[in-house]
Amino acid sequence: MKKEKYRIYIYSYEYSWEKYITNTKEEAYNIIENLDPYEYNQYIIIKQLPDRDEPFDYGFIAKPNKKKLKLDKKNRKK
């Protein structure tokens, strides 16, 4: 039985798409959780199968909206 492998494509604002390869999905999610949301935007996880590649998960790396936070502070009623 072959070991599972996962390819992770992560979009960096500066370098475009970057590729990582892991052996487990836990490692893949660990990489994604430790990314800086101000440098990276989205990710795609591909599960490598013997005969094909299968999309496993995709999503966006969320960052707080600073503009909204500032507006909320200013407009807060006293």
C-alpha positions in Angstrom: 0.0 0.0 0.0 1.3 3.4 -1.0 1.5 6.2 1.5 -0.7 9.2 1.0 0.8 12.4 -0.2 -0.7 15.8 -0.2 0.4 18.8 -2.3 -0.4 22.2 -1.0 -0.5 25.2 -3.3 -0.4 28.5 -1.4 -0.9 31.9 -3.0 1.7 34.5 -1.8 1.1 38.1 -2.6 4.8 38.6 -3.4 5.8 35.3 -5.1 2.5 34.0 -6.6 1.8 30.2 -6.0 4.2 28.2 -3.8 4.1 24.4 -3.6 4.6 22.2 -0.5 4.4 18.4 -0.2 3.4 16.6 3.0 2.6 13.0 4.0 -0.5 13.6 6.0 -3.4 16.0 6.0 -2.6 17.1 9.5 0.8 18.3 8.4 -0.9 20.2 5.5 -3.3 21.9 7.8 -0.5 22.7 10.3 1.4 24.5 7.5 -1.7 26.5 6.6 -2.5 27.5 10.2 1.0 28.8 10.7 1.0 31.1 7.7 1.0 34.9 8.0 -2.4 36.1 6.6 -0.8 39.4 5.5 1.6 37.5 3.2 -0.7 34.7 1.9 -4.2 34.7 0.6 -5.5 31.3 -0.4 -4.7 27.6 -0.5 -5.5 24.4 -2.4 -4.8 20.9 -1.1 -4.4 18.1 -3.6 -4.4 14.5 -2.6 -2.1 12.4 -4.8 -3.6 9.0 -5.7 -1.9 6.3 -7.7 -3.9 6.9 -10.9 -4.9 10.6 -10.5 -4.8 13.7 -8.4 -7.9 14.6 -6.4 -8.7 18.1 -5.0 -9.0 17.6 -1.3 -9.7 21.1 0.2 -9.4 24.8 -0.7 -10.0 28.0 1.0 -8.9 31.5 2.0 -6.5 32.5 4.8 -8.5 35.2 6.6 -7.0 38.4 8.0 -8.8 41.0 10.1 -10.1 44.0 8.3 -8.1 46.9 9.9 -10.3 49.6 8.3 -13.4 48.2 9.8 -11.8 47.8 13.2 -10.8 51.5 13.2 -14.2 52.6 12.1 -15.9 50.7 14.8 -13.6 52.3 17.5 -14.3 55.8 16.2 -18.0 55.4 15.9 -18.5 53.7 19.2 -21.2 55.5 21.3 -20.0 56.7 24.7 
